[in-house]
Amino acid sequence: MRLTRSLQALRHRHFRVYMIGWFLSVVGSQVQQWAIMWHVWELTESSAMVGALGLARVVPLIAFSLLGGVVADRVDRRKIMLATQGGMALVSIVLWSLSSSGLLTVWIIYVLVSLHASVRAFDGPARQSLLVNLVPERDFASAVRVSGVSWRLADVLGPLITGFFITRFESGVSVCYAFNAVSFAAIIVSLLLLPSPPREEPESRLTGLRGLGGFIADGARFVWKNDVVRAALLLDFWATFFSTADALLPAFAGDIFQLGGSGFGVLGSSIAVGALIGAVSMAFHPPRRSQGLWVLYAVAAYGLATILFGLSTNMAIACVLLAATGAADMVSTVLRQTIRQLATPDNMRGRMTSFSMIFQISGPQLGDYEAGLVGRLCGERISVVIGGSVCLLLAAKWRKSSPLVKFDAPELPTG
């Protein structure tokens, strides 16, 4: 049965244990992420300041992601995640403590967001590389899709819970920070229940900065020489740089639609609802051929839906269009992640993932900053329409020349 094939990764106990803890933790992380955006908006009423959160995240992510990839290839990934999850939990505790006492300013928020991103730079490569060690290779595509559905379900719940806390409690953002701090217990417990994975003997050992540089250079060469991986990363960066509009949602909820915190939560969850639909669709009806071409179609749909959202004057229509952006992004994400991971040997996955993180995260984070600045100068609606238009043009251009057009893997596992 198709359902059984798509969920076959859940047959493996270690994967199930990990996914339960990871899901609960991601819900908490999403609650905090949306709370921070709303908190900065409340403090400044500036889309540019909300967009600056992207800069606070992207600088440490770029600075440490390559090192994080090397560490993920050299150290037990489970132990790395225990350390990083504990560090991110500590950041959440500090956010809650300062917010509850009224001492949290926008500049302190930026500092704490940067610290969180620094730790995340080591967590991401270890987390993504660990996933492939929890299931046989034949079930990895299924694992990617199950994690994608879980991730997007958490994305749906996160902003809704944030909106509820903001409207229900006087200090709603403080409750959000506390909620996330507690949620880290789930992932930490699940990691403690996993065995240390057997590791291959490293080909060579790190010998100071020269050895470290060599390992990073090996990863860079691998990514650069793989035409499809390189094309997918570049397309992802530019599309999300121009089309990302998350930083403008507080302005749409507060100023344009006049719905406050509850409207902010609904707008945020609309993206995730669409992404969840896209994830479920990919789990049960993935494209069997021309996967690279499907990536380009998804990027084009993402740009078009973004343009229409920027032009929308009705809250319900806006939510539908945001859902369309989420669905298109999810289709592209699942295909790209599956292609990249299965095309990479295990001893290179951490470094490849670290380069992927730089492109995947810096695109939307820098895009938030770009959208915020353009929104401040030209207005939020114009900023969204311009970004979506450029994204659509990029997809059209790459349709004519990108190596992704020719990528076709009939042997690619579909779960």
Long-range contacts (C-beta under 8 A, 24 or more apart in sequence): 2-284, 3-284, 5-142, 5-414, 5-415, 6-142, 6-145, 6-146, 6-283, 6-284, 6-415, 7-142, 7-146, 7-283, 7-415, 8-139, 8-142, 8-415, 9-135, 9-139, 9-140, 9-142, 9-143, 9-146, 9-415, 10-146, 11-139, 12-134, 12-135, 12-136, 12-139, 14-134, 14-194, 14-195, 15-134, 15-135, 15-143, 15-146, 17-190, 17-193, 17-194, 18-130, 18-131, 18-134, 18-190, 18-191, 18-194, 19-146, 19-147, 19-150, 20-186, 20-190, 21-186, 21-187, 21-188, 21-189, 21-190, 21-191, 22-127, 22-147, 22-150, 22-186, 22-187, 22-190, 23-150, 23-151, 23-153, 23-154, 23-186, 24-183, 24-186, 24-187, 25-85, 25-183, 25-184, 25-186, 25-187, 26-150, 26-151, 26-154, 26-155, 26-158, 27-154, 27-157, 27-158, 27-161, 27-183, 28-92, 28-179, 28-180, 28-181, 28-182, 28-183, 28-184, 29-88, 29-154, 29-158, 29-180, 29-183, 30-154, 30-155, 30-157, 30-158, 30-159, 30-162, 30-272, 31-158, 31-159, 31-161, 31-162, 31-165, 31-176, 31-179, 31-180, 31-183, 32-92, 32-95, 32-176, 32-177, 32-179, 32-180, 33-158, 34-158, 34-159, 34-162, 34-163, 34-176, 34-264, 34-265, 34-268, 35-162, 35-165, 35-166, 35-172, 35-173, 35-176, 35-177, 36-95, 36-109, 36-113, 36-173, 37-246, 37-247, 37-249, 37-250, 38-162, 38-166, 38-173, 38-250, 38-261, 38-264, 39-99, 39-104, 39-109, 39-173, 40-106, 40-109, 41-250, 41-251, 41-254, 42-173, 43-105, 43-106, 44-106, 45-254, 46-372, 46-376, 47-247, 47-248, 47-250, 47-251, 47-371, 47-372, 47-375, 47-376, 47-380, 47-383, 48-372, 48-373, 48-375, 48-376, 49-106, 49-372, 50-247, 50-248, 50-250, 50-251, 50-368, 50-372, 51-247, 51-248, 51-368, 51-369, 51-370, 51-371, 51-372, 51-373, 51-375, 52-110, 52-369, 52-372, 53-109, 53-110, 53-113, 53-247, 53-365, 53-368, 54-247, 54-364, 54-365, 54-366, 54-367, 54-368, 54-369, 54-372, 55-365, 55-366, 55-369, 56-110, 56-111, 56-113, 56-114, 56-117, 57-113, 57-114, 57-116, 57-117, 57-361, 57-365, 58-117, 58-361, 58-362, 58-365, 58-366, 59-114, 59-117, 60-114, 60-115, 60-117, 60-118, 60-121, 61-117, 61-118, 61-120, 61-121, 61-357, 61-358, 61-361, 61-362, 61-365, 62-358, 62-362, 63-118, 63-121, 64-118, 64-121, 64-122, 65-121, 65-124, 65-125, 65-354, 65-355, 65-357, 65-358, 65-361, 66-216, 66-219, 66-351, 66-354, 66-355, 66-358, 67-121, 67-122, 67-212, 67-216, 67-354, 68-121, 68-122, 68-123, 68-124, 68-125, 68-126, 68-350, 68-354, 68-357, 69-125, 69-216, 69-219, 69-350, 69-351, 69-352, 69-353, 69-354, 69-355, 69-357, 70-206, 70-212, 70-215, 70-216, 70-219, 70-350, 70-351, 70-354, 71-122, 71-125, 71-126, 71-350, 72-122, 72-125, 72-126, 72-129, 72-349, 72-350, 72-351, 72-353, 72-354, 73-129, 73-215, 73-347, 73-348, 73-349, 73-350, 73-351, 74-202, 74-206, 74-215, 74-350, 76-196, 76-197, 76-199, 77-126, 77-127, 77-129, 77-130, 77-133, 77-197, 77-350, 78-130, 78-191, 78-194, 78-196, 78-197, 79-196, 80-122, 80-123, 80-126, 81-123, 81-126, 81-127, 81-130, 81-187, 81-191, 82-188, 82-191, 82-192, 83-122, 84-119, 84-120, 84-122, 84-123, 84-126, 85-123, 85-184, 85-187, 85-188, 85-191, 86-184, 86-188, 87-119, 88-116, 88-119, 88-120, 88-123, 88-184, 89-181, 89-184, 89-188, 91-115, 91-116, 91-119, 92-177, 92-178, 92-180, 92-181, 92-184, 93-177, 93-181, 95-177, 96-174, 96-177, 96-178, 96-181, 99-171, 99-173, 99-174, 99-177, 100-171, 100-174, 121-354, 121-357, 124-353, 124-354, 124-357, 124-361, 125-350, 125-351, 125-353, 125-354, 125-357, 126-350, 128-337, 128-341, 128-349, 128-353, 128-356, 129-346, 129-349, 129-350, 129-353, 130-197, 132-341, 132-346, 132-349, 133-197, 133-346, 134-194, 137-342, 137-413, 138-413, 139-413, 139-415, 140-338, 140-341, 140-342, 140-413, 141-286, 141-338, 141-342, 141-412, 141-413, 141-414, 141-415, 142-283, 142-413, 142-415, 144-334, 144-337, 144-338, 144-341, 144-415, 145-279, 145-282, 145-283, 145-286, 145-334, 145-415, 146-283, 148-279, 148-282, 148-283, 148-330, 148-333, 148-334, 148-337, 149-276, 149-279, 149-280, 149-283, 151-279, 152-272, 152-275, 152-276, 152-278, 152-279, 152-326, 152-330, 153-272, 153-276, 154-272, 155-269, 155-271, 155-272, 155-275, 155-276, 155-326, 156-269, 156-272, 156-273, 156-276, 157-269, 158-268, 158-269, 158-272, 159-264, 159-265, 159-266, 159-267, 159-268, 159-269, 159-272, 160-265, 160-266, 160-268, 160-269, 161-265, 162-261, 162-264, 162-265, 162-268, 163-261, 163-262, 163-263, 163-264, 163-265, 163-266, 163-268, 163-269, 164-262, 164-265, 166-261, 166-262, 166-264, 166-265, 167-260, 167-261, 167-262, 172-261, 200-346, 200-347, 202-347, 203-347, 215-351, 216-351, 218-348, 218-351, 219-348, 219-351, 219-352, 219-354, 219-355, 220-355, 222-344, 222-348, 222-351, 222-352, 223-352, 223-355, 226-343, 227-403, 228-292, 228-339, 228-343, 228-403, 228-404, 228-407, 229-339, 229-340, 229-343, 229-344, 229-352, 230-403, 231-398, 231-402, 231-403, 231-404, 232-292, 232-295, 232-336, 232-339, 232-340, 232-404, 233-355, 233-356, 233-359, 233-360, 234-359, 235-295, 235-296, 235-299, 235-394, 235-395, 235-398, 235-402, 235-404, 236-332, 236-336, 236-359, 236-360, 236-363, 237-359, 237-360, 237-362, 237-363, 238-363, 238-391, 238-394, 239-299, 239-302, 239-303, 239-363, 239-391, 239-394, 239-395, 240-360, 240-363, 240-364, 240-367, 241-363, 241-364, 241-366, 241-367, 241-370, 242-367, 242-370, 242-386, 242-387, 242-388, 242-390, 242-391, 242-394, 243-302, 243-303, 243-306, 243-325, 243-367, 243-387, 243-388, 243-390, 243-391, 244-363, 244-364, 244-367, 244-368, 244-371, 244-387, 245-306, 245-309, 245-310, 245-371, 245-383, 245-384, 245-387, 246-271, 246-364, 246-368, 247-368, 247-369, 247-371, 247-372, 247-375, 248-371, 248-372, 248-375, 248-380, 248-383, 248-384, 251-375, 251-380, 252-318, 252-380, 255-380, 256-380, 256-381, 257-315, 257-318, 259-315, 263-315, 266-315, 266-319, 267-318, 267-319, 267-322, 270-318, 270-319, 270-320, 270-322, 270-323, 270-326, 271-322, 271-323, 271-325, 271-326, 272-326, 273-323, 273-326, 274-322, 274-323, 274-324, 274-325, 274-326, 274-327, 274-328, 274-330, 275-326, 275-327, 275-329, 275-330, 276-326, 276-330, 277-323, 277-326, 277-327, 277-330, 278-326, 278-327, 278-328, 278-329, 278-330, 278-331, 278-334, 279-330, 279-334, 281-327, 281-331, 282-330, 282-331, 282-334, 282-335, 283-415, 286-334, 286-335, 286-414, 286-415, 287-335, 288-410, 288-414, 289-408, 289-410, 290-407, 290-408, 291-335, 291-339, 291-407, 291-408, 291-409, 291-412, 292-335, 292-339, 292-402, 292-403, 292-404, 292-405, 292-406, 292-407, 292-408, 293-404, 293-405, 293-407, 294-331, 294-335, 295-331, 295-332, 295-335, 295-336, 295-404, 296-395, 296-398, 296-399, 296-402, 296-404, 296-405, 297-395, 298-328, 298-329, 298-331, 298-332, 298-335, 299-328, 299-332, 299-391, 299-394, 299-395, 299-398, 300-391, 300-392, 300-395, 300-396, 300-399, 301-327, 301-328, 302-328, 302-329, 302-332, 302-391, 303-388, 303-389, 303-390, 303-391, 303-392, 303-393, 303-394, 303-395, 304-388, 304-392, 305-388, 306-384, 306-387, 306-388, 306-391, 307-384, 307-385, 307-388, 307-389, 307-392, 308-388, 309-384, 309-388, 310-381, 310-382, 310-383, 310-384, 310-385, 310-387, 310-388, 311-381, 311-385, 338-412, 338-413, 339-407, 339-409, 339-412, 342-412, 342-413
